[in-house]
Amino acid sequence: MARRDAARQRIDQLTGALGGAAKDRLAWFHTVYREAAGDPAAIPWADLAPKQVLMEWLADNPGKGRRAIDIACGLGDNAEALSAAGYRTTAFDLAEEAIDWAKTRFPESRVDYRAADLFDLPADWTAAFDLVHECYTVQALDGDMRNRAADAIAALVAPGGKLVFINRSREEGSEAKGPPWPVVPSEWRRFADLGLEPVSERFYTIERPDRTIPHVMAVFQRPA
Ligand SMILES: C[S@@+](CC[C@H](N)C(=O)[O-])C[C@H]1O[C@@H](n2cnc3c(N)ncnc32)[C@H](O)[C@@H]1O
């Protein structure tokens, strides 16, 4: 916990830590991984375990060899869960430092880990995935990157495929003192304007000693 707090204080001082220009924010992620130098306590979002709500969803939605992609996979725990649930899984992150780290953590992995930028993805990934999983990326971006990220995420969903979107949530119109900047309903419901049909919305909280953190898991499907 002490290492985590010290790291948090250090990285909060870096350019891009609090948002601002897109190039600074994206460079900040690289710096966080690089400066962590292999210590996961220095990565604020590294739980070193897959998200519980994702595990519950996967229990009812096994992959059976279908293709999945994990958006901005960080250290790889959610991607490994997708793979273990039977999805042929691709996982990418902007930070090659994170990708190398994930490969080191999971040397026997069947996940295809790639360094890639959500805003400049390979053309052959368009509409190529039966499951697109996005966890905590949109909330980590500010300004116009949020809608651009949603556009890029939606474009990956194959006909008949699903999007599972997991982020912190807040009420429409409420203030966010990010990062992270929790998502508002109009942001995730915008996937319906991008050709996806709403399947479900699950609201839940994560309890911390000093606060309660609202979350949403929203599921969408592209018509076949
Ligand atoms: C808050 S972390 C979440 C990581 C992981 N999805 C999780 O649930 O733990 C946000 C991640 O987004 C990545 N990221 C930020 N901008 C990106 C971009 N344009 N393309 C790909 N990854 C990006 C960062 O490097 C970081 O690993």
The ligand as a MOL file (V3000), in Angstrom:
LIG
                    3D

  0  0  0     0  0            999 V3000
M  V30 BEGIN CTAB
M  V30 COUNTS 27 29 0 0 0
M  V30 BEGIN ATOM
M  V30 1 C -7.0410 2.4060 -16.7690 0
M  V30 2 S -6.0540 1.3650 -17.7510 0 CHG=1
M  V30 3 C -7.1210 -0.0850 -17.8890 0
M  V30 4 C -6.3600 -1.3260 -18.2710 0
M  V30 5 C -7.2120 -2.6060 -18.3660 0
M  V30 6 N -8.2040 -2.4940 -19.4270 0
M  V30 7 C -7.8670 -2.9480 -17.0580 0
M  V30 8 O -9.0730 -3.1330 -17.0230 0
M  V30 9 O -7.1560 -3.0570 -16.0630 0 CHG=-1
M  V30 10 C -6.1680 2.1150 -19.3390 0
M  V30 11 C -5.2780 1.4550 -20.3730 0
M  V30 12 O -5.5420 2.0670 -21.6280 0
M  V30 13 C -4.3460 2.0960 -22.3630 0
M  V30 14 N -4.5580 3.0680 -23.4340 0
M  V30 15 C -4.7460 4.3940 -23.2970 0
M  V30 16 N -4.9300 4.9610 -24.4960 0
M  V30 17 C -4.8730 3.9730 -25.4180 0
M  V30 18 C -4.9710 3.9240 -26.8270 0
M  V30 19 N -5.1660 5.0390 -27.5570 0
M  V30 20 N -4.8680 2.7290 -27.4590 0
M  V30 21 C -4.6540 1.6030 -26.7380 0
M  V30 22 N -4.5370 1.5820 -25.4000 0
M  V30 23 C -4.6360 2.7510 -24.7370 0
M  V30 24 C -3.3010 2.4570 -21.3260 0
M  V30 25 O -1.9950 2.1640 -21.7150 0
M  V30 26 C -3.7920 1.5980 -20.1460 0
M  V30 27 O -3.1820 0.3160 -20.1420 0
M  V30 END ATOM
M  V30 BEGIN BOND
M  V30 1 1 1 2
M  V30 2 1 2 3
M  V30 3 1 2 10
M  V30 4 1 3 4
M  V30 5 1 4 5
M  V30 6 1 5 6
M  V30 7 1 5 7
M  V30 8 2 7 8
M  V30 9 1 7 9
M  V30 10 1 10 11
M  V30 11 1 11 12
M  V30 12 1 11 26
M  V30 13 1 12 13
M  V30 14 1 13 14
M  V30 15 1 13 24
M  V30 16 1 14 15
M  V30 17 1 14 23
M  V30 18 2 15 16
M  V30 19 1 16 17
M  V30 20 1 17 18
M  V30 21 2 17 23
M  V30 22 1 18 19
M  V30 23 2 18 20
M  V30 24 1 20 21
M  V30 25 2 21 22
M  V30 26 1 22 23
M  V30 27 1 24 25
M  V30 28 1 24 26
M  V30 29 1 26 27
M  V30 END BOND
M  V30 END CTAB
M  END
